[in-house]
Amino acid sequence: MKIETENNMRFDDDDPNCRLLIYPSEGKSFAFVQAIDLGMPHARHTEPLVRRYWGCWDYSNPVGSVQTILMNGGKWPDLPPAPSNLMD
């Protein structure tokens, strides 16, 4: 799946910098999308920037879901790894 949005975001599932995680919760599905910010056409980034957004997921419309999330989704940070002793 390759998607470019009007706000200059690119999701390409063949790109190792792009990720899509889908999780169900409370009877709904949510997706966490990591994509590339290309920058504005007149001021492209010298190196692509990784951006992360999340939002509602619709299994019947995966492309539309990714586009909507990249355009209007909430931001999520690159979380540090949890300490290994939490699972002990």
PDB file of N, CA, C and O in Angstrom:
ATOM      1  N   MET A   1       0.859  -1.168   0.000  1.00  0.00           N
ATOM      2  CA  MET A   1       0.000   0.000   0.000  1.00  0.00           C
ATOM      3  C   MET A   1       0.906   1.232   0.000  1.00  0.00           C
ATOM      4  O   MET A   1       1.737   1.403   0.892  1.00  0.00           O
ATOM      5  N   LYS A   2       0.737   2.075  -0.998  1.00  0.00           N
ATOM      6  CA  LYS A   2       1.498   3.318  -1.116  1.00  0.00           C
ATOM      7  C   LYS A   2       0.498   4.476  -1.149  1.00  0.00           C
ATOM      8  O   LYS A   2      -0.407   4.511  -1.983  1.00  0.00           O
ATOM      9  N   ILE A   3       0.681   5.421  -0.223  1.00  0.00           N
ATOM     10  CA  ILE A   3      -0.269   6.518  -0.089  1.00  0.00           C
ATOM     11  C   ILE A   3       0.490   7.818   0.087  1.00  0.00           C
ATOM     12  O   ILE A   3       1.429   7.890   0.879  1.00  0.00           O
ATOM     13  N   GLU A   4       0.086   8.852  -0.651  1.00  0.00           N
ATOM     14  CA  GLU A   4       0.571  10.211  -0.411  1.00  0.00           C
ATOM     15  C   GLU A   4      -0.640  11.080  -0.142  1.00  0.00           C
ATOM     16  O   GLU A   4      -1.663  10.960  -0.816  1.00  0.00           O
ATOM     17  N   THR A   5      -0.523  11.953   0.844  1.00  0.00           N
ATOM     18  CA  THR A   5      -1.645  12.796   1.235  1.00  0.00           C
ATOM     19  C   THR A   5      -1.417  14.237   0.787  1.00  0.00           C
ATOM     20  O   THR A   5      -0.323  14.617   0.370  1.00  0.00           O
ATOM     21  N   GLU A   6      -2.484  15.022   0.888  1.00  0.00           N
ATOM     22  CA  GLU A   6      -2.409  16.442   0.518  1.00  0.00           C
ATOM     23  C   GLU A   6      -1.477  17.239   1.428  1.00  0.00           C
ATOM     24  O   GLU A   6      -0.995  18.305   1.044  1.00  0.00           O
ATOM     25  N   ASN A   7      -1.222  16.722   2.639  1.00  0.00           N
ATOM     26  CA  ASN A   7      -0.323  17.433   3.552  1.00  0.00           C
ATOM     27  C   ASN A   7       1.109  16.891   3.472  1.00  0.00           C
ATOM     28  O   ASN A   7       1.881  17.015   4.423  1.00  0.00           O
ATOM     29  N   ASN A   8       1.452  16.290   2.327  1.00  0.00           N
ATOM     30  CA  ASN A   8       2.815  15.875   2.003  1.00  0.00           C
ATOM     31  C   ASN A   8       3.356  14.765   2.887  1.00  0.00           C
ATOM     32  O   ASN A   8       4.548  14.719   3.190  1.00  0.00           O
ATOM     33  N   MET A   9       2.469  13.873   3.296  1.00  0.00           N
ATOM     34  CA  MET A   9       2.875  12.694   4.043  1.00  0.00           C
ATOM     35  C   MET A   9       2.871  11.503   3.091  1.00  0.00           C
ATOM     36  O   MET A   9       2.042  11.419   2.184  1.00  0.00           O
ATOM     37  N   ARG A  10       3.808  10.585   3.311  1.00  0.00           N
ATOM     38  CA  ARG A  10       3.880   9.380   2.478  1.00  0.00           C
ATOM     39  C   ARG A  10       3.919   8.155   3.380  1.00  0.00           C
ATOM     40  O   ARG A  10       4.718   8.071   4.313  1.00  0.00           O
ATOM     41  N   PHE A  11       3.034   7.207   3.080  1.00  0.00           N
ATOM     42  CA  PHE A  11       3.072   5.894   3.716  1.00  0.00           C
ATOM     43  C   PHE A  11       3.325   4.874   2.619  1.00  0.00           C
ATOM     44  O   PHE A  11       2.615   4.846   1.614  1.00  0.00           O
ATOM     45  N   ASP A  12       4.334   4.038   2.814  1.00  0.00           N
ATOM     46  CA  ASP A  12       4.685   2.992   1.855  1.00  0.00           C
ATOM     47  C   ASP A  12       5.057   1.766   2.673  1.00  0.00           C
ATOM     48  O   ASP A  12       6.079   1.769   3.359  1.00  0.00           O
ATOM     49  N   ASP A  13       4.245   0.722   2.610  1.00  0.00           N
ATOM     50  CA  ASP A  13       4.536  -0.427   3.457  1.00  0.00           C
ATOM     51  C   ASP A  13       5.803  -1.175   3.048  1.00  0.00           C
ATOM     52  O   ASP A  13       6.214  -2.101   3.747  1.00  0.00           O
ATOM     53  N   ASP A  14       6.432  -0.798   1.937  1.00  0.00           N
ATOM     54  CA  ASP A  14       7.731  -1.358   1.562  1.00  0.00           C
ATOM     55  C   ASP A  14       8.895  -0.563   2.162  1.00  0.00           C
ATOM     56  O   ASP A  14      10.042  -1.003   2.091  1.00  0.00           O
ATOM     57  N   ASP A  15       8.613   0.591   2.747  1.00  0.00           N
ATOM     58  CA  ASP A  15       9.637   1.439   3.363  1.00  0.00           C
ATOM     59  C   ASP A  15       9.795   1.030   4.828  1.00  0.00           C
ATOM     60  O   ASP A  15       8.816   1.046   5.574  1.00  0.00           O
ATOM     61  N   PRO A  16      11.015   0.661   5.259  1.00  0.00           N
ATOM     62  CA  PRO A  16      11.199   0.240   6.660  1.00  0.00           C
ATOM     63  C   PRO A  16      10.915   1.352   7.676  1.00  0.00           C
ATOM     64  O   PRO A  16      10.740   1.068   8.861  1.00  0.00           O
ATOM     65  N   ASN A  17      10.868   2.611   7.228  1.00  0.00           N
ATOM     66  CA  ASN A  17      10.538   3.714   8.130  1.00  0.00           C
ATOM     67  C   ASN A  17       9.036   3.855   8.354  1.00  0.00           C
ATOM     68  O   ASN A  17       8.612   4.574   9.259  1.00  0.00           O
ATOM     69  N   CYS A  18       8.236   3.184   7.552  1.00  0.00           N
ATOM     70  CA  CYS A  18       6.779   3.276   7.665  1.00  0.00           C
ATOM     71  C   CYS A  18       6.252   2.027   8.359  1.00  0.00           C
ATOM     72  O   CYS A  18       6.664   0.906   8.061  1.00  0.00           O
ATOM     73  N   ARG A  19       5.329   2.248   9.294  1.00  0.00           N
ATOM     74  CA  ARG A  19       4.746   1.127  10.032  1.00  0.00           C
ATOM     75  C   ARG A  19       3.256   1.358  10.219  1.00  0.00           C
ATOM     76  O   ARG A  19       2.787   2.494  10.286  1.00  0.00           O
ATOM     77  N   LEU A  20       2.533   0.270  10.302  1.00  0.00           N
ATOM     78  CA  LEU A  20       1.096   0.315  10.548  1.00  0.00           C
ATOM     79  C   LEU A  20       0.776  -0.749  11.586  1.00  0.00           C
ATOM     80  O   LEU A  20       0.986  -1.941  11.360  1.00  0.00           O
ATOM     81  N   LEU A  21       0.268  -0.301  12.721  1.00  0.00           N
ATOM     82  CA  LEU A  21      -0.127  -1.208  13.802  1.00  0.00           C
ATOM     83  C   LEU A  21      -1.611  -1.018  14.057  1.00  0.00           C
ATOM     84  O   LEU A  21      -2.075   0.109  14.231  1.00  0.00           O
ATOM     85  N   ILE A  22      -2.358  -2.111  14.079  1.00  0.00           N
ATOM     86  CA  ILE A  22      -3.805  -2.045  14.281  1.00  0.00           C
ATOM     87  C   ILE A  22      -4.146  -2.814  15.549  1.00  0.00           C
ATOM     88  O   ILE A  22      -3.740  -3.963  15.724  1.00  0.00           O
ATOM     89  N   TYR A  23      -4.894  -2.166  16.426  1.00  0.00           N
ATOM     90  CA  TYR A  23      -5.270  -2.769  17.702  1.00  0.00           C
ATOM     91  C   TYR A  23      -6.752  -2.549  17.981  1.00  0.00           C
ATOM     92  O   TYR A  23      -7.261  -1.441  17.812  1.00  0.00           O
ATOM     93  N   PRO A  24      -7.446  -3.606  18.411  1.00  0.00           N
ATOM     94  CA  PRO A  24      -8.837  -3.441  18.829  1.00  0.00           C
ATOM     95  C   PRO A  24      -8.894  -3.023  20.302  1.00  0.00           C
ATOM     96  O   PRO A  24      -8.069  -3.444  21.114  1.00  0.00           O
ATOM     97  N   SER A  25      -9.863  -2.205  20.619  1.00  0.00           N
ATOM     98  CA  SER A  25     -10.092  -1.791  21.999  1.00  0.00           C
ATOM     99  C   SER A  25     -11.529  -1.314  22.133  1.00  0.00           C
ATOM    100  O   SER A  25     -12.011  -0.523  21.323  1.00  0.00           O
ATOM    101  N   GLU A  26     -12.201  -1.799  23.153  1.00  0.00           N
ATOM    102  CA  GLU A  26     -13.558  -1.363  23.475  1.00  0.00           C
ATOM    103  C   GLU A  26     -14.508  -1.482  22.283  1.00  0.00           C
ATOM    104  O   GLU A  26     -15.338  -0.602  22.056  1.00  0.00           O
ATOM    105  N   GLY A  27     -14.385  -2.565  21.527  1.00  0.00           N
ATOM    106  CA  GLY A  27     -15.279  -2.811  20.408  1.00  0.00           C
ATOM    107  C   GLY A  27     -14.973  -2.030  19.142  1.00  0.00           C
ATOM    108  O   GLY A  27     -15.745  -2.084  18.184  1.00  0.00           O
ATOM    109  N   LYS A  28     -13.860  -1.302  19.117  1.00  0.00           N
ATOM    110  CA  LYS A  28     -13.451  -0.536  17.940  1.00  0.00           C
ATOM    111  C   LYS A  28     -12.027  -0.929  17.579  1.00  0.00           C
ATOM    112  O   LYS A  28     -11.341  -1.594  18.356  1.00  0.00           O
ATOM    113  N   SER A  29     -11.589  -0.519  16.404  1.00  0.00           N
ATOM    114  CA  SER A  29     -10.209  -0.752  15.994  1.00  0.00           C
ATOM    115  C   SER A  29      -9.514   0.588  15.803  1.00  0.00           C
ATOM    116  O   SER A  29     -10.087   1.535  15.264  1.00  0.00           O
ATOM    117  N   PHE A  30      -8.282   0.643  16.253  1.00  0.00           N
ATOM    118  CA  PHE A  30      -7.470   1.848  16.142  1.00  0.00           C
ATOM    119  C   PHE A  30      -6.162   1.488  15.448  1.00  0.00           C
ATOM    120  O   PHE A  30      -5.644   0.383  15.613  1.00  0.00           O
ATOM    121  N   ALA A  31      -5.634   2.432  14.669  1.00  0.00           N
ATOM    122  CA  ALA A  31      -4.374   2.208  13.975  1.00  0.00           C
ATOM    123  C   ALA A  31      -3.365   3.268  14.380  1.00  0.00           C
ATOM    124  O   ALA A  31      -3.699   4.434  14.593  1.00  0.00           O
ATOM    125  N   PHE A  32      -2.138   2.830  14.477  1.00  0.00           N
ATOM    126  CA  PHE A  32      -1.000   3.705  14.741  1.00  0.00           C
ATOM    127  C   PHE A  32      -0.153   3.659  13.480  1.00  0.00           C
ATOM    128  O   PHE A  32       0.349   2.603  13.093  1.00  0.00           O
ATOM    129  N   VAL A  33       0.001   4.821  12.839  1.00  0.00           N
ATOM    130  CA  VAL A  33       0.666   4.895  11.545  1.00  0.00           C
ATOM    131  C   VAL A  33       1.951   5.701  11.682  1.00  0.00           C
ATOM    132  O   VAL A  33       1.938   6.835  12.159  1.00  0.00           O
ATOM    133  N   GLN A  34       3.047   5.110  11.263  1.00  0.00           N
ATOM    134  CA  GLN A  34       4.314   5.827  11.175  1.00  0.00           C
ATOM    135  C   GLN A  34       4.580   6.043   9.696  1.00  0.00           C
ATOM    136  O   GLN A  34       4.612   5.087   8.921  1.00  0.00           O
ATOM    137  N   ALA A  35       4.772   7.292   9.304  1.00  0.00           N
ATOM    138  CA  ALA A  35       4.929   7.646   7.893  1.00  0.00           C
ATOM    139  C   ALA A  35       6.051   8.671   7.744  1.00  0.00           C
ATOM    140  O   ALA A  35       6.687   9.068   8.721  1.00  0.00           O
ATOM    141  N   ILE A  36       6.275   9.082   6.518  1.00  0.00           N
ATOM    142  CA  ILE A  36       7.340  10.025   6.187  1.00  0.00           C
ATOM    143  C   ILE A  36       6.735  11.375   5.825  1.00  0.00           C
ATOM    144  O   ILE A  36       5.818  11.464   5.009  1.00  0.00           O
ATOM    145  N   ASP A  37       7.264  12.418   6.448  1.00  0.00           N
ATOM    146  CA  ASP A  37       6.883  13.797   6.131  1.00  0.00           C
ATOM    147  C   ASP A  37       7.875  14.294   5.081  1.00  0.00           C
ATOM    148  O   ASP A  37       9.068  14.428   5.355  1.00  0.00           O
ATOM    149  N   LEU A  38       7.375  14.565   3.885  1.00  0.00           N
ATOM    150  CA  LEU A  38       8.234  14.991   2.781  1.00  0.00           C
ATOM    151  C   LEU A  38       8.534  16.485   2.808  1.00  0.00           C
ATOM    152  O   LEU A  38       9.478  16.935   2.158  1.00  0.00           O
ATOM    153  N   GLY A  39       7.759  17.249   3.539  1.00  0.00           N
ATOM    154  CA  GLY A  39       7.906  18.702   3.511  1.00  0.00           C
ATOM    155  C   GLY A  39       7.065  19.294   2.387  1.00  0.00           C
ATOM    156  O   GLY A  39       6.560  18.574   1.524  1.00  0.00           O
ATOM    157  N   MET A  40       6.926  20.593   2.411  1.00  0.00           N
ATOM    158  CA  MET A  40       6.137  21.283   1.391  1.00  0.00           C
ATOM    159  C   MET A  40       6.846  21.192   0.032  1.00  0.00           C
ATOM    160  O   MET A  40       8.075  21.149  -0.013  1.00  0.00           O
ATOM    161  N   PRO A  41       6.095  21.162  -1.072  1.00  0.00           N
ATOM    162  CA  PRO A  41       6.724  21.031  -2.395  1.00  0.00           C
ATOM    163  C   PRO A  41       7.795  22.084  -2.675  1.00  0.00           C
ATOM    164  O   PRO A  41       8.788  21.785  -3.337  1.00  0.00           O
ATOM    165  N   HIS A  42       7.613  23.297  -2.187  1.00  0.00           N
ATOM    166  CA  HIS A  42       8.588  24.353  -2.435  1.00  0.00           C
ATOM    167  C   HIS A  42       9.727  24.354  -1.409  1.00  0.00           C
ATOM    168  O   HIS A  42      10.682  25.120  -1.540  1.00  0.00           O
ATOM    169  N   ALA A  43       9.626  23.494  -0.386  1.00  0.00           N
ATOM    170  CA  ALA A  43      10.658  23.444   0.666  1.00  0.00           C
ATOM    171  C   ALA A  43      10.770  22.017   1.190  1.00  0.00           C
ATOM    172  O   ALA A  43      10.482  21.753   2.357  1.00  0.00           O
ATOM    173  N   ARG A  44      11.186  21.107   0.332  1.00  0.00           N
ATOM    174  CA  ARG A  44      11.317  19.707   0.723  1.00  0.00           C
ATOM    175  C   ARG A  44      12.386  19.559   1.803  1.00  0.00           C
ATOM    176  O   ARG A  44      13.378  20.286   1.818  1.00  0.00           O
ATOM    177  N   HIS A  45      12.166  18.610   2.700  1.00  0.00           N
ATOM    178  CA  HIS A  45      13.165  18.303   3.721  1.00  0.00           C
ATOM    179  C   HIS A  45      14.387  17.694   3.042  1.00  0.00           C
ATOM    180  O   HIS A  45      14.256  16.972   2.053  1.00  0.00           O
ATOM    181  N   THR A  46      15.565  17.980   3.568  1.00  0.00           N
ATOM    182  CA  THR A  46      16.782  17.372   3.002  1.00  0.00           C
ATOM    183  C   THR A  46      16.811  15.880   3.306  1.00  0.00           C
ATOM    184  O   THR A  46      17.341  15.091   2.523  1.00  0.00           O
ATOM    185  N   GLU A  47      16.240  15.495   4.448  1.00  0.00           N
ATOM    186  CA  GLU A  47      16.070  14.087   4.783  1.00  0.00           C
ATOM    187  C   GLU A  47      14.629  13.914   5.253  1.00  0.00           C
ATOM    188  O   GLU A  47      14.117  14.754   5.993  1.00  0.00           O
ATOM    189  N   PRO A  48      13.975  12.845   4.836  1.00  0.00           N
ATOM    190  CA  PRO A  48      12.587  12.640   5.260  1.00  0.00           C
ATOM    191  C   PRO A  48      12.485  12.567   6.782  1.00  0.00           C
ATOM    192  O   PRO A  48      13.371  12.029   7.445  1.00  0.00           O
ATOM    193  N   LEU A  49      11.409  13.106   7.325  1.00  0.00           N
ATOM    194  CA  LEU A  49      11.160  13.075   8.760  1.00  0.00           C
ATOM    195  C   LEU A  49      10.096  12.027   9.072  1.00  0.00           C
ATOM    196  O   LEU A  49       9.075  11.945   8.388  1.00  0.00           O
ATOM    197  N   VAL A  50      10.336  11.239  10.092  1.00  0.00           N
ATOM    198  CA  VAL A  50       9.363  10.236  10.513  1.00  0.00           C
ATOM    199  C   VAL A  50       8.324  10.921  11.400  1.00  0.00           C
ATOM    200  O   VAL A  50       8.671  11.647  12.332  1.00  0.00           O
ATOM    201  N   ARG A  51       7.060  10.683  11.101  1.00  0.00           N
ATOM    202  CA  ARG A  51       5.956  11.242  11.883  1.00  0.00           C
ATOM    203  C   ARG A  51       5.027  10.090  12.278  1.00  0.00           C
ATOM    204  O   ARG A  51       4.904   9.098  11.560  1.00  0.00           O
ATOM    205  N   ARG A  52       4.387  10.242  13.421  1.00  0.00           N
ATOM    206  CA  ARG A  52       3.500   9.192  13.928  1.00  0.00           C
ATOM    207  C   ARG A  52       2.142   9.782  14.290  1.00  0.00           C
ATOM    208  O   ARG A  52       2.048  10.798  14.979  1.00  0.00           O
ATOM    209  N   TYR A  53       1.082   9.111  13.803  1.00  0.00           N
ATOM    210  CA  TYR A  53      -0.287   9.537  14.080  1.00  0.00           C
ATOM    211  C   TYR A  53      -1.141   8.308  14.358  1.00  0.00           C
ATOM    212  O   TYR A  53      -0.808   7.201  13.936  1.00  0.00           O
ATOM    213  N   TRP A  54      -2.245   8.512  15.074  1.00  0.00           N
ATOM    214  CA  TRP A  54      -3.158   7.404  15.341  1.00  0.00           C
ATOM    215  C   TRP A  54      -4.595   7.861  15.143  1.00  0.00           C
ATOM    216  O   TRP A  54      -4.897   9.054  15.176  1.00  0.00           O
ATOM    217  N   GLY A  55      -5.475   6.884  14.935  1.00  0.00           N
ATOM    218  CA  GLY A  55      -6.883   7.192  14.766  1.00  0.00           C
ATOM    219  C   GLY A  55      -7.693   5.929  14.547  1.00  0.00           C
ATOM    220  O   GLY A  55      -7.172   4.820  14.663  1.00  0.00           O
ATOM    221  N   CYS A  56      -8.959   6.096  14.233  1.00  0.00           N
ATOM    222  CA  CYS A  56      -9.872   4.968  14.013  1.00  0.00           C
ATOM    223  C   CYS A  56      -9.499   4.223  12.734  1.00  0.00           C
ATOM    224  O   CYS A  56      -9.055   4.815  11.750  1.00  0.00           O
ATOM    225  N   TRP A  57      -9.691   2.918  12.780  1.00  0.00           N
ATOM    226  CA  TRP A  57      -9.373   2.054  11.642  1.00  0.00           C
ATOM    227  C   TRP A  57     -10.638   1.409  11.118  1.00  0.00           C
ATOM    228  O   TRP A  57     -11.473   0.927  11.882  1.00  0.00           O
ATOM    229  N   ASP A  58     -10.765   1.407   9.793  1.00  0.00           N
ATOM    230  CA  ASP A  58     -11.894   0.772   9.127  1.00  0.00           C
ATOM    231  C   ASP A  58     -11.326  -0.326   8.223  1.00  0.00           C
ATOM    232  O   ASP A  58     -10.701  -0.035   7.203  1.00  0.00           O
ATOM    233  N   TYR A  59     -11.548  -1.595   8.607  1.00  0.00           N
ATOM    234  CA  TYR A  59     -11.002  -2.711   7.825  1.00  0.00           C
ATOM    235  C   TYR A  59     -11.520  -2.722   6.394  1.00  0.00           C
ATOM    236  O   TYR A  59     -10.846  -3.240   5.504  1.00  0.00           O
ATOM    237  N   SER A  60     -12.703  -2.161   6.153  1.00  0.00           N
ATOM    238  CA  SER A  60     -13.252  -2.158   4.800  1.00  0.00           C
ATOM    239  C   SER A  60     -12.662  -1.042   3.936  1.00  0.00           C
ATOM    240  O   SER A  60     -12.904  -1.005   2.729  1.00  0.00           O
ATOM    241  N   ASN A  61     -11.890  -0.132   4.540  1.00  0.00           N
ATOM    242  CA  ASN A  61     -11.291   0.984   3.798  1.00  0.00           C
ATOM    243  C   ASN A  61      -9.899   1.303   4.340  1.00  0.00           C
ATOM    244  O   ASN A  61      -9.703   2.351   4.956  1.00  0.00           O
ATOM    245  N   PRO A  62      -8.921   0.403   4.115  1.00  0.00           N
ATOM    246  CA  PRO A  62      -7.588   0.631   4.673  1.00  0.00           C
ATOM    247  C   PRO A  62      -6.893   1.882   4.124  1.00  0.00           C
ATOM    248  O   PRO A  62      -6.257   2.613   4.883  1.00  0.00           O
ATOM    249  N   VAL A  63      -7.006   2.136   2.823  1.00  0.00           N
ATOM    250  CA  VAL A  63      -6.368   3.319   2.235  1.00  0.00           C
ATOM    251  C   VAL A  63      -6.982   4.589   2.815  1.00  0.00           C
ATOM    252  O   VAL A  63      -6.266   5.502   3.226  1.00  0.00           O
ATOM    253  N   GLY A  64      -8.309   4.641   2.844  1.00  0.00           N
ATOM    254  CA  GLY A  64      -8.988   5.800   3.417  1.00  0.00           C
ATOM    255  C   GLY A  64      -8.658   5.993   4.886  1.00  0.00           C
ATOM    256  O   GLY A  64      -8.534   7.126   5.351  1.00  0.00           O
ATOM    257  N   SER A  65      -8.514   4.896   5.621  1.00  0.00           N
ATOM    258  CA  SER A  65      -8.163   4.989   7.036  1.00  0.00           C
ATOM    259  C   SER A  65      -6.785   5.613   7.222  1.00  0.00           C
ATOM    260  O   SER A  65      -6.611   6.504   8.053  1.00  0.00           O
ATOM    261  N   VAL A  66      -5.811   5.150   6.453  1.00  0.00           N
ATOM    262  CA  VAL A  66      -4.451   5.712   6.560  1.00  0.00           C
ATOM    263  C   VAL A  66      -4.463   7.183   6.166  1.00  0.00           C
ATOM    264  O   VAL A  66      -3.854   8.011   6.844  1.00  0.00           O
ATOM    265  N   GLN A  67      -5.150   7.517   5.076  1.00  0.00           N
ATOM    266  CA  GLN A  67      -5.214   8.921   4.647  1.00  0.00           C
ATOM    267  C   GLN A  67      -5.832   9.800   5.731  1.00  0.00           C
ATOM    268  O   GLN A  67      -5.305  10.869   6.039  1.00  0.00           O
ATOM    269  N   THR A  68      -6.936   9.357   6.305  1.00  0.00           N
ATOM    270  CA  THR A  68      -7.605  10.133   7.347  1.00  0.00           C
ATOM    271  C   THR A  68      -6.716  10.293   8.570  1.00  0.00           C
ATOM    272  O   THR A  68      -6.636  11.378   9.146  1.00  0.00           O
ATOM    273  N   ILE A  69      -6.058   9.234   8.963  1.00  0.00           N
ATOM    274  CA  ILE A  69      -5.163   9.303  10.122  1.00  0.00           C
ATOM    275  C   ILE A  69      -4.008  10.258   9.856  1.00  0.00           C
ATOM    276  O   ILE A  69      -3.657  11.053  10.729  1.00  0.00           O
ATOM    277  N   LEU A  70      -3.412  10.197   8.672  1.00  0.00           N
ATOM    278  CA  LEU A  70      -2.283  11.088   8.370  1.00  0.00           C
ATOM    279  C   LEU A  70      -2.711  12.549   8.238  1.00  0.00           C
ATOM    280  O   LEU A  70      -1.913  13.455   8.478  1.00  0.00           O
ATOM    281  N   MET A  71      -3.957  12.775   7.862  1.00  0.00           N
ATOM    282  CA  MET A  71      -4.442  14.143   7.711  1.00  0.00           C
ATOM    283  C   MET A  71      -4.982  14.722   9.021  1.00  0.00           C
ATOM    284  O   MET A  71      -4.806  15.910   9.289  1.00  0.00           O
ATOM    285  N   ASN A  72      -5.641  13.886   9.842  1.00  0.00           N
ATOM    286  CA  ASN A  72      -6.361  14.405  11.007  1.00  0.00           C
ATOM    287  C   ASN A  72      -6.113  13.652  12.303  1.00  0.00           C
ATOM    288  O   ASN A  72      -6.699  13.996  13.330  1.00  0.00           O
ATOM    289  N   GLY A  73      -5.267  12.643  12.283  1.00  0.00           N
ATOM    290  CA  GLY A  73      -5.079  11.815  13.467  1.00  0.00           C
ATOM    291  C   GLY A  73      -4.313  12.508  14.575  1.00  0.00           C
ATOM    292  O   GLY A  73      -3.679  13.543  14.366  1.00  0.00           O
ATOM    293  N   GLY A  74      -4.384  11.918  15.756  1.00  0.00           N
ATOM    294  CA  GLY A  74      -3.620  12.419  16.888  1.00  0.00           C
ATOM    295  C   GLY A  74      -2.170  12.011  16.774  1.00  0.00           C
ATOM    296  O   GLY A  74      -1.863  10.960  16.210  1.00  0.00           O
ATOM    297  N   LYS A  75      -1.274  12.823  17.300  1.00  0.00           N
ATOM    298  CA  LYS A  75       0.157  12.505  17.272  1.00  0.00           C
ATOM    299  C   LYS A  75       0.483  11.526  18.392  1.00  0.00           C
ATOM    300  O   LYS A  75      -0.135  11.556  19.456  1.00  0.00           O
ATOM    301  N   TRP A  76       1.443  10.673  18.145  1.00  0.00           N
ATOM    302  CA  TRP A  76       1.953   9.804  19.208  1.00  0.00           C
ATOM    303  C   TRP A  76       3.467   9.815  19.138  1.00  0.00           C
ATOM    304  O   TRP A  76       4.043   9.810  18.050  1.00  0.00           O
ATOM    305  N   PRO A  77       4.118   9.829  20.300  1.00  0.00           N
ATOM    306  CA  PRO A  77       5.574   9.959  20.352  1.00  0.00           C
ATOM    307  C   PRO A  77       6.286   8.624  20.141  1.00  0.00           C
ATOM    308  O   PRO A  77       5.671   7.558  20.175  1.00  0.00           O
ATOM    309  N   ASP A  78       7.583   8.710  19.923  1.00  0.00           N
ATOM    310  CA  ASP A  78       8.439   7.540  19.903  1.00  0.00           C
ATOM    311  C   ASP A  78       8.726   7.226  21.368  1.00  0.00           C
ATOM    312  O   ASP A  78       9.565   7.873  21.995  1.00  0.00           O
ATOM    313  N   LEU A  79       8.033   6.238  21.905  1.00  0.00           N
ATOM    314  CA  LEU A  79       8.149   5.936  23.325  1.00  0.00           C
ATOM    315  C   LEU A  79       9.441   5.179  23.621  1.00  0.00           C
ATOM    316  O   LEU A  79       9.869   4.344  22.825  1.00  0.00           O
ATOM    317  N   PRO A  80      10.057   5.466  24.753  1.00  0.00           N
ATOM    318  CA  PRO A  80      11.255   4.703  25.125  1.00  0.00           C
ATOM    319  C   PRO A  80      10.855   3.277  25.479  1.00  0.00           C
ATOM    320  O   PRO A  80       9.703   3.035  25.838  1.00  0.00           O
ATOM    321  N   PRO A  81      11.783   2.330  25.383  1.00  0.00           N
ATOM    322  CA  PRO A  81      11.426   0.953  25.735  1.00  0.00           C
ATOM    323  C   PRO A  81      11.119   0.855  27.220  1.00  0.00           C
ATOM    324  O   PRO A  81      11.698   1.569  28.039  1.00  0.00           O
ATOM    325  N   ALA A  82      10.196  -0.044  27.554  1.00  0.00           N
ATOM    326  CA  ALA A  82       9.851  -0.265  28.956  1.00  0.00           C
ATOM    327  C   ALA A  82      10.997  -1.011  29.644  1.00  0.00           C
ATOM    328  O   ALA A  82      11.665  -1.831  29.014  1.00  0.00           O
ATOM    329  N   PRO A  83      11.226  -0.735  30.914  1.00  0.00           N
ATOM    330  CA  PRO A  83      12.248  -1.489  31.635  1.00  0.00           C
ATOM    331  C   PRO A  83      11.925  -2.971  31.620  1.00  0.00           C
ATOM    332  O   PRO A  83      10.759  -3.349  31.736  1.00  0.00           O
ATOM    333  N   SER A  84      12.933  -3.814  31.479  1.00  0.00           N
ATOM    334  CA  SER A  84      12.703  -5.245  31.359  1.00  0.00           C
ATOM    335  C   SER A  84      12.130  -5.855  32.633  1.00  0.00           C
ATOM    336  O   SER A  84      11.511  -6.918  32.574  1.00  0.00           O
ATOM    337  N   ASN A  85      12.323  -5.204  33.798  1.00  0.00           N
ATOM    338  CA  ASN A  85      11.836  -5.789  35.047  1.00  0.00           C
ATOM    339  C   ASN A  85      10.323  -5.615  35.227  1.00  0.00           C
ATOM    340  O   ASN A  85       9.772  -6.125  36.203  1.00  0.00           O
ATOM    341  N   LEU A  86       9.638  -4.917  34.325  1.00  0.00           N
ATOM    342  CA  LEU A  86       8.192  -4.784  34.429  1.00  0.00           C
ATOM    343  C   LEU A  86       7.484  -6.108  34.175  1.00  0.00           C
ATOM    344  O   LEU A  86       6.372  -6.322  34.657  1.00  0.00           O
ATOM    345  N   MET A  87       8.108  -6.970  33.440  1.00  0.00           N
ATOM    346  CA  MET A  87       7.484  -8.246  33.087  1.00  0.00           C
ATOM    347  C   MET A  87       7.852  -9.344  34.089  1.00  0.00           C
ATOM    348  O   MET A  87       7.365 -10.468  33.960  1.00  0.00           O
ATOM    349  N   ASP A  88       8.674  -9.059  35.054  1.00  0.00           N
ATOM    350  CA  ASP A  88       9.105 -10.084  36.032  1.00  0.00           C
ATOM    351  C   ASP A  88       8.043 -10.324  37.078  1.00  0.00           C
ATOM    352  O   ASP A  88       8.234 -11.147  37.973  1.00  0.00           O
TER     353      ASP A  88
END
